[in-house]
Every structure is written in structure tokens, then in C-alpha cells.
Amino acid sequence: MNQPIIIDTGALVAYLNEKDTFHQWAKKQFINAEYPLLTCEAVISETWFLLNKRTYNPNVIMQMLKEGIFTIPLHLITEKITLTELMNKYQDVPMSIADASLVRLSEQYPNAQILTLDQDFIIYRRNKNQPIPVIMPNIQ
């Protein structure tokens, strides 16, 4: 049984956009992933925006939600205090709502890894001081 995967915006956009530099890498990660992938509302929103901006049909995101490719176990309204604390802690990075949500998901799913292109996840810590397991390409 594979570890659960928490998906970030960059990895999702790379998977869906064949012209993305990291498309083949992301495609391989999706093939090897156990479904459903975990994510948050902010990642869905960011992905929709970026795909639409690049003239790629963003409706694929809603289709993936309908098909159960993703599950969204974290909700902003119930995590607002924790997310605000995380964003305040990392305001010098700065941390987005999406990143804070993914860090929080990694606390709730301690066996999960975050699939990301964002090197900030090397800086972020879950449960105040624990490194977050990530899957990311070698980005130089």
C-alpha cells in the first residue's frame, strides 16, 4: 500500500499541462499515486486560475473532483485559526493559504507526502518542528 499523497498546485498544473516543464515528472507521480489524492480548496482555486490563465480548459479540475481523483478533507472555515497561525509564523516566506492548508493536512495525515514543485515545503514544519515529507523533482 502506497503512502497517501497531498497534491499542491504546481504539481497539479504540471500534470494537466502537457507543455509544462515538469509534465512528464508529474505524470509519473500520478501514475504511481494511491487515490484519492488529498488537497484543499485553495489548491483547486489556484489550479483553476492558472489553467484558465494559460488558456487550458480548467473544467478538467471539476471533472477530477466528480470522479473522486481528489478528496478535500480540510476546510478553511474549520481550520481558520490554525491556518492563520501558520501564515503568521511563515510571513517572511510568505506562506499562502494553500501552503498553510497543505502543511495542516500533513499534520492530520502524518503518513502522507506532499507532491509539490514548491521548495518552501523544505522550510515549513508540521507540528511546530517536524520536517514535512515531500516528493519533488530536483530543481536547480
C-alpha positions in Angstrom: 0.0 0.0 0.0 1.4 3.4 -1.0 1.5 6.4 1.2 -1.3 9.0 0.8 -0.3 11.9 -1.4 -1.2 15.5 -0.7 -1.2 17.4 -4.0 0.0 21.0 -4.4 -0.9 23.5 -7.2 2.4 23.4 -9.1 2.4 19.6 -9.4 -1.3 19.5 -10.4 -0.8 22.2 -13.1 2.3 20.3 -14.4 0.3 17.1 -14.6 -2.6 18.7 -16.5 -0.5 21.0 -18.8 1.5 18.9 -21.4 3.6 22.0 -22.2 4.8 22.3 -18.6 8.5 21.7 -17.9 7.6 19.2 -15.2 4.7 17.4 -17.0 6.5 14.1 -17.5 7.7 14.1 -13.9 4.2 14.9 -12.6 2.6 12.3 -14.9 4.9 9.6 -13.5 3.9 10.7 -9.9 0.2 10.5 -10.7 0.6 7.0 -12.2 2.3 5.8 -9.0 -0.1 7.5 -6.6 -2.8 6.0 -4.5 -6.2 7.6 -5.0 -7.9 9.7 -3.9 -5.2 12.4 -3.6 -5.7 14.8 -0.7 -5.8 18.5 -1.3 -7.6 21.7 -0.3 -10.0 24.2 -1.6 -7.2 26.8 -2.2 -5.2 24.4 -4.4 -8.3 23.7 -6.5 -8.9 27.5 -6.9 -5.2 28.3 -7.7 -5.1 25.5 -10.3 -8.3 26.6 -11.9 -6.9 30.2 -12.2 -3.5 29.1 -13.6 -5.0 26.7 -16.2 -7.5 29.3 -17.3 -4.8 32.0 -17.5 -2.7 29.7 -19.7 -5.8 29.0 -22.0 -6.1 25.5 -20.9 -9.6 24.2 -20.1 -9.9 24.4 -16.3 -13.1 22.3 -16.3 -10.9 19.2 -16.0 -10.4 20.1 -12.3 -14.2 19.8 -11.6 -14.3 16.6 -13.6 -11.5 15.1 -11.5 -13.4 16.1 -8.3 -16.5 14.4 -9.7 -14.5 11.3 -10.5 -13.1 11.1 -6.9 -9.4 11.7 -8.0 -9.2 14.2 -5.1 -10.7 14.5 -1.7 -10.8 17.7 0.2 -10.7 16.8 3.9 -9.6 20.2 5.2 -12.0 23.2 5.2 -10.9 26.8 5.7 -13.8 27.6 8.0 -12.9 24.9 10.5 -9.1 25.4 10.3 -9.0 29.2 10.2 -7.2 29.7 13.5 -4.5 27.1 12.8 -4.0 28.3 9.2 -3.7 31.9 10.4 -1.1 30.9 13.0 0.9 29.1 10.3 0.7 32.0 7.9 1.8 34.4 10.7 4.7 32.1 11.6 6.0 32.0 8.0 5.1 35.5 6.9 8.7 36.1 5.9 8.5 33.3 3.3 5.5 34.3 2.7 3.1 31.4 3.2 -0.1 31.2 1.1 -3.5 29.9 2.3 -2.9 26.9 0.0 0.5 26.1 1.6 -0.8 26.5 5.1 -3.6 24.2 4.3 -1.2 21.5 2.9 1.0 21.8 6.0 -2.1 21.3 8.1 -3.1 18.3 6.0 0.3 16.8 6.6 -0.3 17.1 10.3 -3.7 15.4 10.0 -2.3 12.7 7.7 1.2 12.0 9.2 2.0 9.2 6.7 1.3 11.4 3.7 3.8 13.1 1.5 3.3 16.4 -0.3 3.7 16.3 -4.1 4.9 19.7 -5.0 7.3 21.9 -7.0 7.5 24.4 -4.2 10.8 24.4 -2.3 9.2 26.3 0.5 7.9 23.0 1.8 11.5 22.2 2.8 11.4 25.3 5.1 7.9 24.7 6.5 7.5 22.5 9.6 4.5 20.5 10.7 3.6 20.1 14.4 5.9 23.1 15.0 9.2 21.4 14.4 8.9 18.3 12.2 10.1 18.3 8.5 7.4 17.6 6.0 7.9 14.6 3.7 7.8 15.8 0.1 8.0 14.4 -3.3 9.6 17.0 -5.7 11.8 17.0 -8.7 15.4 18.1 -8.5 15.0 21.8 -9.3 18.2 23.7 -9.7 
